[in-house]
Amino acid sequence: MIVLSGIKQYYSGRCVLDAPALRFERNKKYAVLGANGSGKSTLLKIMAGIVLPTEGAVLSEVSGKKSMGYMPQKAYGFSFSVLRNVMMAIGDCKEREEMAKAAVEAVGMSALIDADASKLSGGETQRISFARMISLSRELLILDEPTAATDLAGIDLIEKELLRYCNENECTVVFATHSPAQAMRLADEVIFLHNGMIAERGETRKVLNEPQSDEARSFLNHWRL
C-alpha cells in the first residue's frame, strides 16, 4: 500500500501538483489520466522518489529498492546490447542472464537481443525499458506513458504482458496515460488530473462513462467518435 499525504509541488512559485490524499492498494491498477501539463509525470516522479515534494509525504509499504520499478516517459538505451541493457536492472544475480532473456522475449525483442540498444527506434527502446520493469518480481510498477512511442502492435504487446505480469506478481501498478481507451483496458481505477488538481477519481468505467466534473467531461469529449 502507498499513501500520499498533503502532497504539493511548486516550480518557480507555481503549484503544479496539489494532491491532499491518495491511497494505492496492493494488486490494483491505477491510471493517471489528463492532458499534457496536468501533473501526471510530477505525481509519478514523487511516488517513485525521483522528486521530493515541496510539501507532504509519501508513505509506502514497498519492501526494498528493487521491489519498485519506475519507467520514465522518455525511454533510453545504452550503447551496448539489448540483453545487457535489461540485465542492468537485475543486478548481481546468478540467473540474471536467463531472467533478462525471458523479459526480452516477453516484449518481442528476441531477434534484436544482441543489437546496440542506442541505435533502435523509439518504440523498440520503449520495449527495452518495459523489459527492465518486468525482469524482476516487483510489488510496485510506476509507468509514465509506457506505450507513447510504440505502434499499435507494440501497444497491444506491452498491455497484454503488463496484465499477465500483474496477475502473476500481484503488484500495484500506477501508470500515466492520455488515452481513456488504454485506461479502460488496463485500470481498475482512474485518477483524473487537471491543472495539478485531482478533478475526479473512481472506478474506471464509472469515471469514463459518467464523469462528474466539467474538466473530465471536456477532456473525454475530445476522445469520443
PAVEXSE-356830 format. One record per residue (C-alpha): residue in three letters; x, y, z. Coordinates in Angstrom, 2 decimals. Layout:
N
> ALA; X; Y; Z
...
This chain:
225
> MET; 0.00; 0.00; 0.00
> ILE; 1.17; 3.53; -0.82
> VAL; -0.32; 6.67; 0.70
> LEU; 0.31; 10.25; -0.46
> SER; -0.48; 12.75; 2.26
> GLY; -0.70; 16.52; 1.76
> ILE; 1.43; 16.49; -1.40
> LYS; 2.14; 19.85; -3.04
> GLN; 4.78; 20.58; -5.63
> TYR; 5.86; 24.07; -6.68
> TYR; 8.07; 25.11; -9.58
> SER; 9.09; 28.78; -9.86
> GLY; 6.42; 29.70; -7.34
> ARG; 3.65; 27.93; -9.30
> CYS; 1.81; 24.95; -7.81
> VAL; 1.97; 22.17; -10.41
> LEU; 0.51; 19.45; -8.20
> ASP; -1.88; 19.51; -5.26
> ALA; -2.81; 16.01; -4.05
> PRO; -4.09; 16.20; -0.46
> ALA; -4.76; 12.46; -0.07
> LEU; -4.21; 9.49; -2.38
> ARG; -4.17; 5.80; -1.47
> PHE; -2.98; 2.95; -3.70
> GLU; -3.81; -0.61; -2.71
> ARG; -1.82; -3.79; -3.38
> ASN; -2.70; -5.75; -6.52
> LYS; -4.67; -2.93; -8.17
> LYS; -4.02; -0.98; -11.36
> TYR; -4.43; 2.80; -11.43
> ALA; -4.48; 5.06; -14.49
> VAL; -3.45; 8.68; -14.01
> LEU; -5.30; 10.44; -16.80
> GLY; -5.14; 14.01; -18.02
> ALA; -3.90; 16.41; -20.66
> ASN; -0.29; 17.47; -21.11
> GLY; 0.82; 19.61; -18.19
> SER; -1.86; 18.29; -15.85
> GLY; 0.70; 16.97; -13.33
> LYS; 0.79; 13.27; -14.27
> SER; 4.56; 12.94; -14.57
> THR; 5.17; 15.02; -11.45
> LEU; 2.88; 12.76; -9.43
> LEU; 4.65; 9.62; -10.65
> LYS; 8.12; 11.05; -10.02
> ILE; 7.14; 11.92; -6.44
> MET; 5.75; 8.42; -5.90
> ALA; 8.98; 6.91; -7.24
> GLY; 11.18; 9.13; -5.08
> ILE; 12.74; 10.81; -8.12
> VAL; 11.41; 14.19; -6.95
> LEU; 10.92; 15.26; -3.34
> PRO; 7.63; 17.13; -2.85
> THR; 7.65; 20.71; -1.66
> GLU; 5.09; 19.71; 0.95
> GLY; 3.69; 16.43; 2.24
> ALA; 4.93; 12.86; 2.39
> VAL; 4.78; 9.50; 0.63
> LEU; 4.22; 6.53; 2.93
> SER; 4.99; 3.17; 1.35
> GLU; 4.95; -0.46; 2.41
> VAL; 7.05; -1.48; -0.60
> SER; 9.93; -3.51; 0.80
> GLY; 13.18; -2.52; -0.85
> LYS; 14.52; -0.64; -3.85
> LYS; 14.20; -3.50; -6.34
> SER; 10.60; -4.11; -5.31
> MET; 9.67; -0.87; -7.10
> GLY; 10.20; -0.18; -10.80
> TYR; 9.95; 3.28; -12.35
> MET; 9.73; 3.67; -16.14
> PRO; 10.22; 7.29; -17.25
> GLN; 8.33; 8.86; -20.12
> LYS; 11.47; 9.11; -22.25
> ALA; 12.87; 5.62; -22.80
> TYR; 16.63; 5.19; -23.02
> GLY; 19.03; 2.65; -24.43
> PHE; 22.70; 2.49; -23.53
> SER; 25.26; 1.83; -26.27
> PHE; 25.61; -1.90; -25.71
> SER; 23.42; -4.92; -26.36
> VAL; 19.71; -5.12; -25.66
> LEU; 20.40; -8.08; -23.37
> ARG; 22.94; -6.17; -21.30
> ASN; 20.59; -3.19; -21.09
> VAL; 17.97; -5.38; -19.42
> MET; 20.50; -7.23; -17.25
> MET; 21.44; -3.87; -15.68
> ALA; 18.04; -3.72; -14.00
> ILE; 18.53; -7.12; -12.36
> GLY; 21.90; -6.51; -10.75
> ASP; 24.21; -9.14; -9.32
> CYS; 22.26; -12.35; -9.63
> LYS; 23.38; -15.79; -10.82
> GLU; 20.32; -16.20; -13.03
> ARG; 20.27; -12.64; -14.37
> GLU; 21.07; -13.55; -17.97
> GLU; 18.22; -16.05; -18.11
> MET; 15.88; -13.57; -16.41
> ALA; 16.86; -10.84; -18.87
> LYS; 16.38; -13.14; -21.85
> ALA; 12.89; -14.04; -20.63
> ALA; 11.97; -10.35; -20.30
> VAL; 13.35; -9.56; -23.77
> GLU; 11.34; -12.43; -25.24
> ALA; 8.20; -11.24; -23.43
> VAL; 8.37; -7.87; -25.21
> GLY; 9.02; -9.42; -28.61
> MET; 12.66; -8.29; -28.91
> SER; 14.49; -11.65; -29.08
> ALA; 15.56; -11.05; -32.69
> LEU; 17.39; -7.89; -31.56
> ILE; 18.85; -9.24; -28.33
> ASP; 22.46; -8.57; -29.46
> ALA; 21.70; -5.24; -31.18
> ASP; 23.12; -1.89; -29.99
> ALA; 20.25; -0.54; -27.88
> SER; 21.23; 3.08; -28.53
> LYS; 20.51; 2.65; -32.25
> LEU; 16.99; 1.26; -32.05
> SER; 13.75; 3.08; -32.84
> GLY; 11.77; 4.90; -30.17
> GLY; 9.20; 2.12; -29.97
> GLU; 11.85; -0.58; -29.69
> THR; 13.66; 1.41; -26.99
> GLN; 10.39; 1.71; -25.08
> ARG; 10.00; -2.07; -25.18
> ILE; 13.50; -2.43; -23.70
> SER; 12.57; -0.01; -20.93
> PHE; 9.45; -2.05; -20.18
> ALA; 11.50; -5.28; -20.25
> ARG; 13.63; -3.83; -17.44
> MET; 10.47; -3.38; -15.38
> ILE; 9.27; -6.96; -15.78
> SER; 12.68; -8.63; -15.43
> LEU; 12.14; -8.88; -11.66
> SER; 9.15; -9.68; -9.48
> ARG; 8.10; -6.33; -8.03
> GLU; 5.48; -5.03; -5.61
> LEU; 5.03; -1.72; -7.43
> LEU; 5.36; -0.54; -11.03
> ILE; 5.23; 3.18; -11.85
> LEU; 4.99; 3.68; -15.60
> ASP; 4.94; 7.09; -17.29
> GLU; 3.19; 6.79; -20.68
> PRO; 4.57; 3.24; -21.18
> THR; 3.36; 2.91; -24.80
> ALA; 3.62; 6.52; -26.05
> ALA; 6.32; 5.77; -28.65
> THR; 5.09; 2.36; -29.81
> ASP; 2.91; 1.37; -32.75
> LEU; -0.39; -0.49; -32.40
> ALA; 1.30; -3.89; -32.29
> GLY; 3.68; -2.66; -29.60
> ILE; 0.85; -1.19; -27.54
> ASP; -1.04; -4.49; -27.69
> LEU; 2.05; -6.50; -26.72
> ILE; 3.01; -4.28; -23.76
> GLU; -0.56; -4.13; -22.44
> LYS; -1.03; -7.90; -22.61
> GLU; 2.32; -8.52; -20.93
> LEU; 1.55; -5.97; -18.22
> LEU; -1.74; -7.69; -17.39
> ARG; -0.02; -11.09; -17.31
> TYR; 2.75; -9.74; -15.09
> CYS; 0.26; -8.15; -12.69
> ASN; -1.73; -11.34; -12.34
> GLU; 1.43; -13.35; -11.69
> ASN; 3.07; -10.96; -9.21
> GLU; 0.02; -9.34; -7.56
> CYS; 1.71; -5.96; -7.80
> THR; 0.35; -2.43; -7.70
> VAL; 0.59; -0.56; -10.99
> VAL; 0.29; 3.20; -11.39
> PHE; 0.61; 4.43; -14.97
> ALA; 0.17; 7.79; -16.65
> THR; -1.71; 7.96; -19.93
> HIS; -3.54; 10.47; -22.08
> SER; -5.69; 7.68; -23.56
> PRO; -9.05; 6.87; -21.96
> ALA; -9.18; 3.70; -24.08
> GLN; -5.95; 2.46; -22.53
> ALA; -7.22; 3.31; -19.06
> MET; -10.39; 1.33; -19.79
> ARG; -8.40; -1.70; -20.96
> LEU; -5.94; -1.78; -18.06
> ALA; -7.03; 0.11; -14.97
> ASP; -9.24; -0.72; -12.01
> GLU; -9.38; 2.96; -11.01
> VAL; -8.79; 6.29; -12.73
> ILE; -7.32; 9.44; -11.20
> PHE; -8.10; 12.39; -13.46
> LEU; -5.81; 15.40; -13.08
> HIS; -6.49; 18.92; -14.30
> ASN; -4.03; 21.76; -13.73
> GLY; -2.33; 19.76; -10.99
> MET; -5.56; 19.09; -9.09
> ILE; -7.49; 15.85; -8.68
> ALA; -10.64; 16.68; -10.61
> GLU; -12.09; 13.19; -10.31
> ARG; -11.27; 9.72; -9.05
> GLY; -13.11; 6.42; -9.04
> GLU; -13.80; 3.06; -10.66
> THR; -12.64; 3.20; -14.28
> ARG; -15.92; 2.55; -16.09
> LYS; -17.80; 4.91; -13.80
> VAL; -15.40; 7.80; -14.34
> LEU; -15.03; 7.30; -18.09
> ASN; -18.70; 6.64; -18.84
> GLU; -20.28; 9.01; -16.30
> PRO; -17.77; 11.78; -15.49
> GLN; -18.98; 14.11; -12.77
> SER; -16.56; 17.01; -13.22
> ASP; -16.68; 19.56; -16.05
> GLU; -12.95; 19.07; -16.58
> ALA; -13.24; 15.31; -17.08
> ARG; -16.28; 15.68; -19.35
> SER; -14.49; 18.22; -21.52
> PHE; -11.38; 16.05; -21.80
> LEU; -13.31; 12.88; -22.60
> ASN; -15.45; 14.60; -25.23
> HIS; -12.33; 15.03; -27.36
> TRP; -11.91; 11.24; -27.43
> ARG; -15.43; 10.30; -28.41
> LEU; -16.28; 9.42; -32.02
